[in-house]
Amino acid sequence: MIVFGSDEIMDITISLTEETGKRLLDRAAREGKGVADLVAEIAEREARMPLSLRDMFAPVREQIKASGVSDLELEEEIDSAIAEVRQARKNQRD
């Protein structure tokens, strides 16, 4: 069941290794929580974290890879775009 809303809950089932299950049980016991509550807190915290630059640019990297553009061609294109932006800014100041 996947339901989103202010008071709605998403129920999920996950498979864990025995080792991970034991670690979660131990941690939950140390923190005085149930395993489900602990896992929910971990998931909430992880979901709020911003994406890394690597993750954000993964689709761009895939598109570049698929395009067949060489590293040199890409570097030249980026340098050209930077020069264009700098020139436009300079023209605005003049």
C-alpha angles and dihedrals in degrees: 000000000000114000126156126198142109096285100017124112130211112221115205137174119217133184117225134182116255089249093054091046091053092048091051092047091050093047093047090051092049090050094043094241138119117256092244091055092047093049091047090053091049091048093048092050092048093047091054094052115103119245118262118247088251091057094044093052097041093101090049092050090050092050092050091048091049092048093062092228112156122235089249093051090048092049091050091049092050092047090050092050091049091050090049093052092046091050091049091051091048091051090052091054094049 
